[in-house]
Amino acid sequence: MNPVLECTQIRHTFGRGELAEDVLRGVSVAFDAGETCLLMGPSGSGKTTLLSILGCLLTPTGGRLVVNGEVVDPKSKNRLSRLRREKIGFVFQHAQLLPVLTVRENLDVVARNGGLSGRSLRLRVDGLLERLGIAAVRAKWPDQLSGGQRQRAAVARALLNRPTILLADEPTASLDWEHGEATVRLLVEQAKQEGALLLVVTHDTRMLPYFRRHLHIRRGVLHEDRTP
Amino acid sequence: MQLVAVRILLYKKARFAFTTLGLGMLFLLSVAQVGLLIGWINTITNVIRHTDADIWLMSENNVSWDYGAAIPRHRIYQARNVEGVAQTEGVFVGWSSWKKPNGQRINVQIIGIDRNLVGGPWAMREGRVEDVFLPDSVIVDELFLNELGVTRLGETFELRNASTAKVRGICREVRTFTASPYVFTSMKNAMTYDSSFHDDDATYVLVRCVPGADPDRVARAIAAQVPGIEALTTRAMMVRSVVFWMVGTGMGLLVLTTAVLGVVVGAVVGGQTLFNITQESLGHYATLLALGFTRRQILACVLWQGMALSALGVLLGGFAFHQLARASASTPAPLEMTATVFAALVAVSVVCSLLGSFLSVRTVLRIDPAVVFRV
């Protein structure tokens, strides 16, 4: 099976000259569809930088990135936007729902941008709201939701356009463990249901049992433990 | 994205309301200044336009319609012999003082008209224009009844040299730019009201051309054949009077400067508000970029907000101007507007708003979508 996401010898440096800091030092890794992976590492190890590069948000200083068999050309901003829109779903640490829109509208604008409209949009949005247990709060504003509800809405938004890659950055960091665990279960369950790769960046070792593949990054170098 | 644009704009309702109100007031300031200018120009050229003459003959170096000097009245007949001239008639424009019943005197501008009524009032509320040919008879405008102390037809007033003037008619729409009300009378009466003129004088000779004749060419022919006069087409006469009052006195420049300031300050206020809104929304825009929205979509969102603010300002200011113009229509200094000038003001205002969006556009172009992981 071809990997859904693959990077080869990814390097990234912040700053120039004497201030230059190598954050990633030749990271190579491949992910298959349907995999659940945890990326861990201490602060400043380069995990968020790697996640940004894998999510086509940051152009690496060197190396090669392939998304769904397509070699990523960092110069083509529109292609990067398309890849993010069609192939990648993001869940951020603080959900980052737009506070000016209701839960339903937050999902609607993303779905519409992904090409859905009319009945198909309604079915997809309503289906996800039901599936994630937040149908009752669809008309509420983000600041009227609990942290857990916000993350559920963010997961729904990430899944809207049926991405093949789901990237999550510290999705439980702003939640207590009870809600955090529920969010992790939800992410794993939904990623499996959609057949998408799930890559989660975290500090939280309590998440380890929920993921099949564990990656560690230290000083810009990637190590891997495979759970049988 | 339009939904996002609208919601971001309305997110802080008080800021939105005050910005819209401010932009509306600034647009009103601009349009009112231009409206005032148009009103002044119409007032300055009011009588000239309504004479329906093609050419004006006057003393050389005449600066404005209001300040004509005497020319011999027989220029009327001399001009009549020039090829292309169909009709000529004299008009007298002079000054006098009007004594009100309370003894107060005010300056009035005397317009003496001849038998064909050229240069006379064009809209009567009471009485007939022809009545000015009765001895010591005048027509005054309804706008200045209070100023002149006139309460009804038939009242008699004293003018300069103890001459008397009986009000035989009340006309409408004859405003004056000089603040001295117009008093219409016959040429013969006019000579008694302004003693600086003689019986065989006129201030202007008004010429109507034969159908099909080119007024410019006829004016040049008259100037060549009739001595001691200057011949201007009606349009040139209006331009000269407007230039005298608006440029010569600096008044036009003053109101235009205020109008331009209104547009520029409007652009700055709109641009600054938009910049603040954009700055506050950078996180949201970064999220949208990360979710696959293009930079072009975000730019369209910001520019749409700029246009919406500008359009609301124009609507609010335009409505306020409409109300002001209606209220001022029956005053000596009306605010007036033409569709073309209004459209031009709207266009300038919108262009300035777009220029004011420049900083916001630059900010959007620099958003790094990767910040979503650093929040």
Boltz contact constraints between the chains, C-beta under 6 A:
constraints:
  - contact:
      token1: [A, 48]
      token2: [B, 373]
      max_distance: 6.0
  - contact:
      token1: [A, 52]
      token2: [B, 370]
      max_distance: 6.0
  - contact:
      token1: [A, 52]
      token2: [B, 373]
      max_distance: 6.0
  - contact:
      token1: [A, 57]
      token2: [B, 290]
      max_distance: 6.0
  - contact:
      token1: [A, 57]
      token2: [B, 369]
      max_distance: 6.0
  - contact:
      token1: [A, 57]
      token2: [B, 370]
      max_distance: 6.0
  - contact:
      token1: [A, 58]
      token2: [B, 370]
      max_distance: 6.0
  - contact:
      token1: [A, 81]
      token2: [B, 292]
      max_distance: 6.0
  - contact:
      token1: [A, 81]
      token2: [B, 294]
      max_distance: 6.0
  - contact:
      token1: [A, 84]
      token2: [B, 292]
      max_distance: 6.0
  - contact:
      token1: [A, 85]
      token2: [B, 292]
      max_distance: 6.0
  - contact:
      token1: [A, 90]
      token2: [B, 290]
      max_distance: 6.0
  - contact:
      token1: [A, 92]
      token2: [B, 372]
      max_distance: 6.0
  - contact:
      token1: [A, 96]
      token2: [B, 287]
      max_distance: 6.0
  - contact:
      token1: [A, 98]
      token2: [B, 284]
      max_distance: 6.0
  - contact:
      token1: [A, 100]
      token2: [B, 7]
      max_distance: 6.0
  - contact:
      token1: [A, 100]
      token2: [B, 8]
      max_distance: 6.0
  - contact:
      token1: [A, 100]
      token2: [B, 11]
      max_distance: 6.0
  - contact:
      token1: [A, 101]
      token2: [B, 7]
      max_distance: 6.0
  - contact:
      token1: [A, 110]
      token2: [B, 291]
      max_distance: 6.0
  - contact:
      token1: [A, 113]
      token2: [B, 293]
      max_distance: 6.0
  - contact:
      token1: [A, 169]
      token2: [B, 373]
      max_distance: 6.0
